[in-house]
């Protein structure tokens, strides 16, 4: 019995030692698992924060692009002087966008109460240089400080909006500006621009540079259509084939079998001729300059170079 009790106590002792030695291992393992879970949670949280930051950056960038595009769109009608209601601005934007689709120009309508020390025409032209990247367009300005209307064309629009046509557009816009109906004045500008574009470039159009006096006549760009190109090539081939056939049929030449004897058939004849100077008559005539202010002509566009180096053709009207 004593021996059995000893064995039992020994087994219990061994079991206690095994249990005691296993506790730290399991505790350590549990600690590691907790640490892993905490690390994974921290990594997941950091990833989420990075994703949130990237998403916010994308949203901000998209918002900035939308703001920029909205600003460019609003610059078609830029009411700095506060003359128009929101409804009038929206209506004018529709007119401007329709005219831009027709002309492929950049059209700008601007109202201003202060021109920063510049005259109205210079202000309009510098505004156009700053707010458009296109080569062709028109800017219409209402200047409250000087109570003046400005219509400035540049690029291709110069050929369509001659001096006479710009004056007619300003005539239509004057009544609206005089009666403080500025939306009507801008509308008259846009409708006049589109109307004269649809009429086309007038016959005999030319530009007159008021700084140099240079006159340049407008030359229409002639483009060959595909049908004309094919027809001309066919005609050239037929003409060449006919000429070649006629020569071959007439002479019936064989390559290398005929040589022309230039010594026997050639002949030179020289004649002597002299010219004797007898007299010289010179006639001088003075051509008077046309100084009439009212003789602009329907096809004339007076141009000048703006401060930014761009050519403008501008007209103004006080109201």
Secondary structure, 3 states (H helix, E strand, C coil): CHHHHHHHHHHHHHHHHHHHHHHHHHHHHHHHHHHHHHHHHHHHHHHHHHHHHHHHHHHHHHHHHHHHHHHHHHCCEEECCCCCCHHHHHHHHHHHHHHHHHHCCEEEEEEECCCCCCCHHHHHHHHHHHHCCCCCEEEEEEECCCCEEEEEEECCHHHHCCHHHHHHHHHHHHHHHHCCCHHHHHHHHHHHHHHHHHHCCCCCCEEEECCCCCEEECCCCCCCCHHHHHHHHHHHHHHHHHHHHHHHHHHCCCCCCCCCCHHHHCCCCCCCCCCCCCCCCCCCCCCCCCCCCCCCCCCEEEEEECCCCCEEEEEEEEC
